[in-house]
Amino acid sequence: MKKLIVSAVIITLFLGCKTSEKETKENVDSEEWIALFNGKDLNDWDIKIAGHEVGDNYKKTFQVQDSMIRVNYDAYETFDNAFGHLYYKNPFSYYKVRFDYRFTGRQVEGGANWANKNSGIMLHSQSAQSNSLGQFFPVSIEFQLLGGLEEGVERPTGNLCTPGTTAEMNGEILTDHCTNSNSKTFYDEQWIHVEAVVLGNESIFQIVNMDTVMVYQNTKIGGGLISGVEGEWESNGIANKEFWLTKDGEPLTQGYLALQAESHPIDFKNIELLDLCGCMDKTAKNYKSYYVKADNSACIY
């Protein structure tokens, strides 16, 4: 009888250890996504619209409705180059970001032809506060979002644009301001799910509806705001051109996220981020197996 009791205790302890190991493994692997948008307000975001001070939500361009961030032009008579960007409050370097978007309605009067069903999310962006007052676009990497305009005419989404930046693809520096992805064309007002995997300036992966449509590397500051030949800094409202020229060739390893408002109404929802930078000491309580960049100053023991 005593032997049976001892055996039962040993088995119980063994199973308990196995359960504990399993729970630890699950905790280490469990992804901790952050909701960047709380579905209720824009308290965690900074608004910057060309020609207006930071925080001035000119004509209520950015609105919150039904757990969505909505770019709305109902109060506009004409666009008048009021390019807007909505910046999340904190910068990131190594991370995944995902969200859903859809274009709605019609482009506001005065918007450029190229801006019809055109928006984006800026990666590694300068801050809202560092923009010039009249600045159209932040120096950043743009994950461009497009919608189809004419049935049968291809207009892929998930493209790359480089305002004030450069990147490489297949070992070659991209010289065009925008480079098309290999995504499908999406029409009407359907929701599209997109994700970016951002690894500092090493690599960026752009994903549309679970398909990787573009990969590029070696992001840097430079190349002119729109073109490397003319630069086009002043014509796009940038008053501190010389500052950016002194940074030409500097690796672009981190920055802010910003949602664009370029004259066509668009909705964003389910905006979430997974930080890939954190404690990589396996003995720490907050170690995560999916981290790819170590910040062991964040370790908790």
KARA-V682357 format. One record per backbone hydrogen bond with DSSP energy under -1.0 kcal/mol. CO is the residue of the C=O (numbers start at 1). NH is the residue of the N-H. E is the energy in kcal/mol with one decimal. If there is no record, write none. Layout:
BEGIN
co->{CO & CO}
nh->{NH & NH}
e->{E & E}
END
This chain:
BEGIN
co->{1 & 2 & 3 & 4 & 5 & 6 & 7 & 8 & 9 & 10 & 11 & 12 & 13 & 14 & 15 & 16 & 17 & 18 & 19 & 20 & 21 & 22 & 23 & 24 & 25 & 26 & 28 & 34 & 42 & 44 & 46 & 47 & 48 & 49 & 53 & 56 & 57 & 58 & 61 & 63 & 65 & 68 & 69 & 70 & 73 & 79 & 81 & 83 & 84 & 85 & 86 & 87 & 92 & 93 & 94 & 95 & 96 & 97 & 98 & 99 & 100 & 101 & 102 & 108 & 109 & 112 & 113 & 115 & 117 & 119 & 120 & 121 & 122 & 123 & 125 & 128 & 132 & 133 & 139 & 141 & 142 & 142 & 143 & 144 & 144 & 145 & 150 & 159 & 160 & 161 & 162 & 163 & 164 & 166 & 167 & 168 & 169 & 172 & 177 & 179 & 186 & 192 & 193 & 194 & 195 & 196 & 197 & 198 & 199 & 201 & 203 & 204 & 205 & 206 & 206 & 207 & 208 & 211 & 213 & 214 & 216 & 217 & 219 & 220 & 221 & 224 & 227 & 230 & 231 & 231 & 233 & 233 & 234 & 236 & 240 & 241 & 242 & 245 & 247 & 250 & 255 & 256 & 257 & 258 & 259 & 261 & 263 & 265 & 266 & 267 & 268 & 269 & 271 & 271 & 272 & 273 & 274 & 276 & 276 & 278 & 279 & 281 & 284 & 288 & 293 & 295 & 296 & 300}
nh->{5 & 6 & 7 & 8 & 9 & 10 & 11 & 12 & 13 & 14 & 15 & 16 & 17 & 18 & 19 & 20 & 21 & 22 & 23 & 24 & 25 & 26 & 27 & 28 & 29 & 30 & 289 & 273 & 45 & 89 & 87 & 55 & 85 & 52 & 56 & 58 & 60 & 61 & 72 & 70 & 68 & 65 & 268 & 63 & 76 & 82 & 83 & 50 & 261 & 48 & 259 & 46 & 255 & 200 & 276 & 198 & 274 & 196 & 272 & 194 & 269 & 192 & 267 & 111 & 79 & 115 & 116 & 118 & 147 & 145 & 260 & 143 & 258 & 141 & 256 & 131 & 135 & 51 & 126 & 123 & 144 & 161 & 121 & 158 & 159 & 119 & 153 & 144 & 179 & 142 & 165 & 140 & 222 & 220 & 174 & 217 & 172 & 169 & 162 & 160 & 148 & 101 & 209 & 99 & 207 & 97 & 205 & 95 & 202 & 218 & 199 & 216 & 197 & 213 & 214 & 195 & 211 & 208 & 182 & 206 & 204 & 168 & 252 & 166 & 249 & 164 & 231 & 232 & 225 & 226 & 236 & 238 & 237 & 136 & 244 & 245 & 246 & 248 & 250 & 221 & 92 & 125 & 88 & 122 & 86 & 84 & 108 & 104 & 71 & 102 & 69 & 100 & 36 & 37 & 98 & 34 & 96 & 292 & 293 & 295 & 288 & 284 & 287 & 291 & 278 & 298 & 299 & 285}
e->{-2.3 & -2.7 & -2.6 & -2.4 & -2.3 & -2.5 & -2.6 & -2.5 & -2.6 & -2.6 & -2.9 & -2.3 & -2.3 & -2.3 & -2.5 & -2.3 & -2.6 & -2.3 & -2.5 & -2.4 & -2.4 & -2.5 & -2.3 & -2.4 & -1.9 & -1.4 & -1.9 & -2.5 & -1.8 & -2.1 & -3.2 & -3.2 & -2.2 & -2.2 & -2.0 & -2.0 & -2.5 & -1.4 & -3.1 & -3.4 & -1.3 & -2.0 & -2.5 & -2.7 & -1.6 & -1.2 & -1.7 & -2.9 & -2.4 & -2.3 & -2.4 & -2.9 & -2.0 & -1.8 & -2.6 & -3.2 & -2.7 & -2.6 & -2.6 & -2.7 & -2.1 & -2.7 & -2.7 & -1.7 & -2.7 & -1.1 & -1.4 & -1.3 & -1.9 & -2.5 & -2.3 & -2.7 & -1.5 & -2.8 & -2.6 & -1.3 & -1.4 & -2.8 & -1.6 & -4.1 & -1.1 & -2.0 & -1.8 & -1.6 & -1.2 & -2.6 & -2.5 & -2.4 & -3.0 & -2.7 & -1.2 & -1.9 & -2.4 & -2.2 & -2.8 & -3.0 & -1.7 & -2.7 & -1.9 & -2.4 & -3.4 & -2.2 & -3.8 & -2.1 & -3.2 & -2.3 & -2.5 & -2.6 & -2.4 & -1.2 & -2.6 & -1.9 & -2.4 & -2.6 & -1.3 & -2.3 & -2.1 & -3.0 & -1.5 & -3.0 & -2.6 & -3.1 & -2.7 & -2.4 & -3.3 & -1.2 & -1.5 & -1.6 & -1.5 & -1.4 & -1.1 & -2.1 & -2.0 & -2.8 & -1.2 & -2.1 & -1.7 & -1.2 & -2.5 & -2.5 & -2.7 & -2.5 & -2.4 & -3.4 & -2.3 & -2.7 & -2.7 & -1.8 & -3.1 & -1.6 & -2.6 & -2.6 & -1.9 & -1.1 & -2.5 & -3.6 & -2.1 & -2.6 & -1.8 & -2.4 & -1.1 & -2.1 & -1.0 & -1.1 & -2.1 & -2.0 & -1.1 & -3.2}
END
